């Protein structure tokens, strides 16, 4: 689930840039992902490249923070993360033959 949350955070930053928003707070409910997004050290997890890209994109904004919120208060991020996992799995399966 950490990868899905990291992908959702990255997409949220990209979306903010597309909308020309420069002050954003991107809520997340996965404590492990939020921890590495707010840590100043390099992320050495399997999804570290996504974290690094999210942070890099975030530095192009005037204000970009990643607070941790409870899942009940963060339905949008939770739904987006689930959709990203579904799309990712679907795209991965497209290249696999069913024979």
MMTF fields as JSON, N, C-alpha, C and O atoms, coordinates in Angstrom:
{
  "mmtfVersion": "1.0.0",
  "mmtfProducer": "UNKNOWN",
  "numBonds": 395,
  "numAtoms": 396,
  "numGroups": 99,
  "numChains": 1,
  "numModels": 1,
  "chainsPerModel": [1],
  "groupsPerChain": [99],
  "chainIdList": ["A"],
  "bondAtomList": [4, 2, 8, 6, 12, 10, 16, 14, 20, 18, 24, 22, 28, 26, 32, 30, 36, 34, 40, 38, 44, 42, 48, 46, 52, 50, 56, 54, 60, 58, 64, 62, 68, 66, 72, 70, 76, 74, 80, 78, 84, 82, 88, 86, 92, 90, 96, 94, 100, 98, 104, 102, 108, 106, 112, 110, 116, 114, 120, 118, 124, 122, 128, 126, 132, 130, 136, 134, 140, 138, 144, 142, 148, 146, 152, 150, 156, 154, 160, 158, 164, 162, 168, 166, 172, 170, 176, 174, 180, 178, 184, 182, 188, 186, 192, 190, 196, 194, 200, 198, 204, 202, 208, 206, 212, 210, 216, 214, 220, 218, 224, 222, 228, 226, 232, 230, 236, 234, 240, 238, 244, 242, 248, 246, 252, 250, 256, 254, 260, 258, 264, 262, 268, 266, 272, 270, 276, 274, 280, 278, 284, 282, 288, 286, 292, 290, 296, 294, 300, 298, 304, 302, 308, 306, 312, 310, 316, 314, 320, 318, 324, 322, 328, 326, 332, 330, 336, 334, 340, 338, 344, 342, 348, 346, 352, 350, 356, 354, 360, 358, 364, 362, 368, 366, 372, 370, 376, 374, 380, 378, 384, 382, 388, 386, 392, 390],
  "bondOrderList": [1, 1, 1, 1, 1, 1, 1, 1, 1, 1, 1, 1, 1, 1, 1, 1, 1, 1, 1, 1, 1, 1, 1, 1, 1, 1, 1, 1, 1, 1, 1, 1, 1, 1, 1, 1, 1, 1, 1, 1, 1, 1, 1, 1, 1, 1, 1, 1, 1, 1, 1, 1, 1, 1, 1, 1, 1, 1, 1, 1, 1, 1, 1, 1, 1, 1, 1, 1, 1, 1, 1, 1, 1, 1, 1, 1, 1, 1, 1, 1, 1, 1, 1, 1, 1, 1, 1, 1, 1, 1, 1, 1, 1, 1, 1, 1, 1, 1],
  "groupList": [{"groupName": "UNK", "atomNameList": ["N", "CA", "C", "O"], "elementList": ["N", "C", "C", "O"], "formalChargeList": [0, 0, 0, 0], "bondAtomList": [1, 0, 2, 1, 3, 2], "bondOrderList": [1, 1, 2], "singleLetterCode": "X", "chemCompType": "L-PEPTIDE LINKING"}],
  "groupTypeList": [0, 0, 0, 0, 0, 0, 0, 0, 0, 0, 0, 0, 0, 0, 0, 0, 0, 0, 0, 0, 0, 0, 0, 0, 0, 0, 0, 0, 0, 0, 0, 0, 0, 0, 0, 0, 0, 0, 0, 0, 0, 0, 0, 0, 0, 0, 0, 0, 0, 0, 0, 0, 0, 0, 0, 0, 0, 0, 0, 0, 0, 0, 0, 0, 0, 0, 0, 0, 0, 0, 0, 0, 0, 0, 0, 0, 0, 0, 0, 0, 0, 0, 0, 0, 0, 0, 0, 0, 0, 0, 0, 0, 0, 0, 0, 0, 0, 0, 0],
  "groupIdList": [1, 2, 3, 4, 5, 6, 7, 8, 9, 10, 11, 12, 13, 14, 15, 16, 17, 18, 19, 20, 21, 22, 23, 24, 25, 26, 27, 28, 29, 30, 31, 32, 33, 34, 35, 36, 37, 38, 39, 40, 41, 42, 43, 44, 45, 46, 47, 48, 49, 50, 51, 52, 53, 54, 55, 56, 57, 58, 59, 60, 61, 62, 63, 64, 65, 66, 67, 68, 69, 70, 71, 72, 73, 74, 75, 76, 77, 78, 79, 80, 81, 82, 83, 84, 85, 86, 87, 88, 89, 90, 91, 92, 93, 94, 95, 96, 97, 98, 99],
  "secStructList": [7, 2, 2, 2, 2, 2, 2, 2, 2, 2, 2, 2, 2, 2, 2, 2, 2, 2, 6, 6, 7, 7, 3, 3, 3, 7, 7, 5, 7, 7, 2, 2, 2, 2, 2, 2, 2, 2, 7, 1, 1, 7, 7, 7, 1, 6, 6, 2, 2, 2, 2, 2, 2, 2, 2, 2, 2, 2, 6, 6, 1, 1, 3, 3, 3, 7, 7, 5, 7, 7, 4, 4, 4, 7, 2, 2, 2, 2, 2, 2, 2, 2, 2, 2, 2, 2, 2, 2, 2, 2, 2, 2, 2, 2, 6, 1, 7, 7, 7],
  "xCoordList": [0.824, 0.0, 0.867, 0.424, 2.089, 2.97, 3.249, 3.286, 3.445, 3.692, 2.497, 2.668, 1.301, 0.098, -0.022, -0.362, 0.254, 0.192, 1.27, 1.025, 2.449, 3.533, 3.168, 3.406, 2.585, 2.151, 1.045, 1.021, 0.134, -0.942, -0.382, -0.851, 0.608, 1.223, 1.917, 1.792, 2.643, 3.317, 2.301, 2.478, 1.236, 0.208, -0.46, -0.794, -0.658, -1.266, -0.387, -0.895, 0.93, 1.844, 1.787, 1.726, 1.807, 1.717, 0.401, 0.375, -0.679, -1.987, -2.015, -2.577, -1.417, -1.345, -0.595, -1.004, 0.493, 1.247, 0.416, 0.442, -0.319, -1.168, -2.241, -2.621, -2.724, -3.748, -3.143, -3.867, -1.81, -1.089, -1.34, -1.468, -1.41, -1.5, -0.085, 0.686, 0.259, 1.628, 1.747, 2.856, 0.627, 0.606, -0.311, -1.534, 0.271, -0.547, -0.159, 0.988, -1.159, -0.976, -1.587, -2.788, -0.778, -1.228, -1.328, -0.325, -2.558, -2.81, -2.578, -2.854, -2.074, -1.877, -2.212, -2.073, -2.656, -3.024, -2.119, -2.35, -1.1, -0.149, 1.068, 1.885, 1.172, 2.205, 3.621, 4.478, 3.884, 5.223, 5.57, 6.685, 4.627, 4.865, 5.033, 5.948, 4.169, 4.264, 5.572, 6.187, 5.997, 7.255, 8.425, 9.246, 8.512, 9.635, 9.464, 10.455, 8.214, 7.989, 8.408, 8.783, 8.35, 8.695, 10.106, 10.586, 10.772, 12.137, 13.119, 12.926, 14.141, 15.124, 16.172, 16.93, 16.216, 17.193, 16.678, 15.476, 17.582, 17.229, 16.411, 16.701, 15.401, 14.508, 15.102, 15.363, 15.317, 15.896, 14.877, 15.235, 13.616, 12.577, 12.407, 13.012, 11.587, 11.324, 10.621, 10.693, 9.95, 9.25, 9.985, 9.399, 11.258, 12.05, 12.142, 12.164, 12.197, 12.271, 11.013, 11.092, 9.858, 8.614, 8.62, 8.182, 9.113, 9.232, 10.156, 9.823, 11.319, 12.286, 11.686, 11.899, 10.937, 10.315, 9.235, 9.114, 8.456, 7.426, 8.047, 7.563, 9.121, 9.795, 10.421, 10.359, 11.02, 11.622, 10.566, 10.767, 9.448, 8.357, 7.806, 7.447, 7.745, 7.238, 8.089, 7.58, 9.383, 10.264, 10.027, 10.461, 9.35, 9.047, 7.828, 7.513, 7.15, 6.014, 6.478, 7.521, 5.715, 6.076, 5.936, 6.755, 4.911, 4.638, 4.062, 3.065, 4.679, 4.192, 4.521, 5.686, 3.492, 3.659, 2.84, 1.856, 3.273, 2.631, 2.252, 2.956, 1.149, 0.753, 0.067, -0.506, 0.137, -0.521, -1.897, -2.019, -2.919, -4.276, -4.868, -4.407, -5.883, -6.555, -7.304, -7.785, -7.403, -8.046, -9.485, -9.932, -10.208, -11.601, -11.692, -12.662, -10.698, -10.689, -10.025, -9.894, -9.605, -8.852, -9.388, -8.612, -10.657, -11.283, -10.785, -10.609, -10.558, -10.118, -8.772, -8.618, -7.801, -6.483, -6.572, -5.894, -7.394, -7.548, -8.144, -7.687, -9.154, -9.775, -8.8, -8.713, -8.065, -7.08, -5.997, -5.598, -5.524, -4.504, -5.013, -4.28, -6.244, -6.824, -6.961, -6.708, -7.358, -7.494, -6.137, -6.025, -5.115, -3.77, -3.3, -2.72, -3.541, -3.156, -3.896, -3.297, -5.182, -5.975, -5.432, -5.244, -5.183, -4.668, -3.29, -3.006, -2.437, -1.083, -1.132, -0.426, -1.954, -2.072, -2.661, -2.219, -3.648, -4.273, -3.267, -3.23, -2.459, -1.452, -0.38, 0.11, -0.014, 0.993, 0.464, 1.216, -0.812, -1.409, -1.663, -1.815, -1.713, -1.957, -0.89, -1.19, 0.33, 1.417, 1.563, 2.423, 0.719, 0.806, -0.237, -1.422, 0.189, -0.717, -1.529, -1.023, -2.792, -3.65, -3.599, -4.331, -2.752, -2.646, -1.659, -1.452],
  "yCoordList": [-1.193, 0.0, 1.256, 2.313, 1.15, 2.318, 2.832, 4.04, 1.905, 2.313, 3.071, 4.099, 2.583, 3.252, 4.655, 5.599, 4.792, 6.109, 7.031, 8.22, 6.498, 7.304, 7.76, 8.913, 6.854, 7.216, 8.266, 9.176, 8.146, 9.125, 10.488, 11.515, 10.507, 11.776, 12.434, 13.641, 11.64, 12.182, 12.744, 13.841, 11.991, 12.457, 13.727, 14.608, 13.832, 15.033, 16.258, 17.341, 16.094, 17.212, 17.598, 18.783, 16.615, 16.89, 17.599, 18.557, 17.128, 17.734, 19.182, 20.05, 19.441, 20.814, 21.715, 22.85, 21.207, 21.982, 22.222, 23.317, 21.205, 21.348, 22.418, 23.108, 22.551, 23.544, 24.898, 25.831, 24.994, 26.219, 26.589, 27.766, 25.578, 25.792, 25.766, 24.859, 26.737, 26.81, 26.625, 26.529, 26.573, 26.334, 25.155, 25.298, 23.989, 22.789, 22.008, 22.017, 21.34, 20.399, 19.102, 19.04, 18.072, 16.796, 15.8, 15.277, 15.557, 14.669, 13.222, 12.823, 12.447, 11.021, 10.271, 10.805, 9.024, 8.246, 7.048, 6.275, 6.881, 5.791, 6.352, 7.069, 6.021, 6.645, 6.389, 7.264, 5.214, 4.913, 5.833, 6.351, 6.037, 6.907, 8.351, 9.034, 8.822, 10.202, 10.406, 11.468, 9.403, 9.513, 9.77, 10.648, 9.02, 9.216, 10.479, 11.055, 10.924, 12.179, 13.386, 14.418, 13.267, 14.397, 14.293, 15.232, 13.17, 12.968, 13.669, 13.663, 14.255, 14.961, 14.026, 14.424, 12.793, 11.833, 11.163, 11.164, 10.593, 9.882, 8.642, 7.958, 8.366, 7.227, 5.974, 5.951, 4.943, 3.691, 2.558, 1.393, 2.896, 1.872, 1.447, 2.032, 0.433, -0.03, 1.038, 1.009, 1.969, 3.032, 4.37, 5.433, 4.305, 5.517, 6.419, 7.643, 5.831, 6.644, 7.492, 8.613, 6.977, 7.734, 8.854, 9.969, 8.557, 9.564, 10.684, 11.862, 10.312, 11.315, 12.213, 13.426, 11.622, 12.415, 13.341, 14.491, 12.838, 13.663, 14.866, 15.991, 14.611, 15.7, 16.691, 17.9, 16.189, 17.064, 17.954, 19.159, 17.353, 18.139, 19.143, 20.265, 18.733, 19.613, 20.845, 21.895, 20.725, 21.892, 22.971, 24.109, 22.631, 23.638, 24.479, 25.463, 24.095, 24.86, 25.775, 25.532, 26.82, 27.721, 27.032, 27.243, 26.22, 25.526, 24.157, 24.058, 23.115, 21.757, 20.909, 20.618, 20.519, 19.701, 18.423, 18.363, 17.408, 16.091, 15.656, 14.844, 16.185, 15.783, 14.418, 13.985, 13.761, 12.474, 12.722, 13.456, 12.119, 12.226, 10.825, 9.899, 10.685, 9.389, 9.072, 9.974, 7.796, 7.377, 7.886, 8.269, 7.896, 8.356, 9.813, 10.209, 10.599, 12.003, 12.234, 13.378, 11.172, 11.304, 10.362, 9.638, 10.359, 9.451, 9.668, 8.702, 10.916, 11.196, 10.54, 9.879, 10.709, 10.107, 8.586, 7.915, 8.05, 6.604, 6.045, 5.024, 6.719, 6.29, 6.403, 5.498, 7.502, 7.689, 6.615, 6.077, 6.303, 5.266, 3.913, 3.181, 3.574, 2.307, 2.27, 1.237, 3.383, 3.436, 3.311, 2.678, 3.9, 3.801, 2.353, 1.875, 1.651, 0.242, -0.557, -1.403, -0.301, -1.017, -0.756, -1.695, 0.496, 0.849, 0.242, -0.292, 0.321, -0.231, -1.734, -2.238, -2.435, -3.889, -4.221, -5.164, -3.451, -3.68, -3.482, -4.277, -2.437, -2.173, -3.249, -3.636, -3.732, -4.795, -6.078, -6.817, -6.348, -7.57, -7.504, -8.545, -6.298, -6.162, -6.871, -7.395, -6.894, -7.501, -9.0, -9.63, -9.582, -11.008, -11.766, -11.435, -12.763, -13.576, -14.487, -14.985, -14.704, -15.584, -17.026, -17.87, -17.324, -18.686, -19.499, -20.673],
  "zCoordList": [0.0, 0.0, 0.0, -0.449, 0.496, 0.523, -0.888, -1.12, -1.829, -3.208, -3.764, -4.419, -3.515, -4.005, -3.423, -4.136, -2.144, -1.497, -2.055, -2.26, -2.299, -2.879, -4.29, -4.651, -5.096, -6.446, -6.402, -7.231, -5.448, -5.303, -4.908, -5.399, -4.034, -3.63, -4.822, -5.031, -5.597, -6.78, -7.757, -8.286, -7.996, -8.93, -8.42, -9.212, -7.12, -6.548, -6.775, -7.067, -6.644, -6.906, -8.378, -8.707, -9.258, -10.698, -11.01, -11.783, -10.413, -10.643, -10.158, -10.826, -9.014, -8.498, -9.48, -9.726, -10.032, -11.026, -12.282, -12.845, -12.72, -13.901, -13.701, -14.647, -12.472, -12.148, -11.761, -11.414, -11.822, -11.435, -9.98, -9.643, -9.122, -7.681, -7.127, -7.439, -6.318, -5.829, -4.322, -3.796, -3.63, -2.191, -1.931, -1.959, -1.678, -1.511, -0.262, 0.186, 0.272, 1.376, 0.889, 0.625, 0.768, 0.23, 1.38, 1.866, 1.796, 2.935, 2.538, 1.407, 3.474, 3.272, 4.539, 5.64, 4.388, 5.572, 5.805, 6.734, 4.983, 5.171, 5.917, 5.34, 7.183, 8.017, 7.506, 7.624, 6.943, 6.423, 5.255, 5.181, 4.351, 3.2, 3.638, 3.178, 4.517, 4.998, 5.746, 5.647, 6.488, 7.227, 6.28, 6.542, 5.186, 4.265, 3.429, 2.978, 3.21, 2.487, 3.312, 2.756, 4.627, 5.491, 6.061, 6.695, 5.844, 6.327, 5.382, 4.166, 5.929, 5.108, 4.511, 3.627, 4.989, 4.464, 3.204, 2.94, 2.431, 1.196, 1.556, 2.537, 0.761, 0.992, 0.359, -0.844, 1.152, 0.666, 0.629, 0.798, 0.41, 0.318, -1.143, -2.041, -1.37, -2.732, -3.573, -4.801, -2.917, -3.623, -3.487, -3.695, -3.14, -2.921, -4.137, -4.002, -5.319, -6.537, -6.708, -7.209, -6.302, -6.386, -5.354, -5.637, -4.168, -3.115, -3.567, -3.441, -4.096, -4.56, -5.63, -5.619, -6.552, -7.613, -7.042, -7.464, -6.083, -5.447, -4.755, -4.878, -4.028, -3.32, -4.283, -4.06, -5.345, -6.351, -6.999, -7.155, -7.371, -7.951, -6.941, -7.299, -5.687, -4.634, -4.42, -4.029, -4.673, -4.482, -5.534, -5.356, -6.618, -7.642, -7.253, -7.921, -6.184, -5.682, -4.554, -3.947, -4.272, -3.186, -1.829, -0.935, -1.681, -0.425, -0.761, -1.476, -0.255, -0.489, 0.732, 1.003, 1.46, 2.663, 2.532, 1.795, 3.266, 3.229, 4.65, 5.25, 5.193, 6.555, 6.567, 5.567, 7.701, 7.902, 8.515, 9.496, 7.943, 8.477, 8.563, 7.894, 9.386, 9.499, 8.217, 7.53, 7.896, 6.651, 6.56, 5.479, 7.665, 7.626, 7.185, 6.538, 7.528, 7.14, 5.797, 5.361, 5.136, 3.9, 2.827, 2.203, 2.609, 1.652, 0.223, -0.519, -0.171, -1.53, -1.815, -2.842, -0.932, -1.137, -1.121, -1.899, -0.25, -0.163, -1.464, -1.977, -1.981, -3.233, -4.387, -5.217, -4.451, -5.509, -5.443, -6.476, -4.256, -4.106, -4.588, -5.254, -4.266, -4.726, -6.245, -6.865, -6.843, -8.3, -8.975, -10.024, -8.391, -8.962, -8.937, -9.913, -7.839, -7.756, -8.821, -9.484, -8.992, -9.996, -11.402, -12.176, -11.732, -13.061, -13.278, -14.35, -12.271, -12.374, -12.64, -13.514, -11.897, -12.067, -13.441, -14.098, -13.867, -15.163, -16.295, -17.234, -16.216, -17.245, -17.247, -18.308, -16.076, -16.0, -16.617, -17.253, -16.437, -16.952, -18.458, -19.097, -19.039, -20.474, -21.301, -22.374, -20.824, -21.572, -21.373, -21.988, -20.507, -20.198, -21.006, -20.961, -21.731, -22.54, -21.636, -20.631, -21.996, -21.197, -21.674, -21.157, -22.648, -23.161, -22.392, -22.699]
}
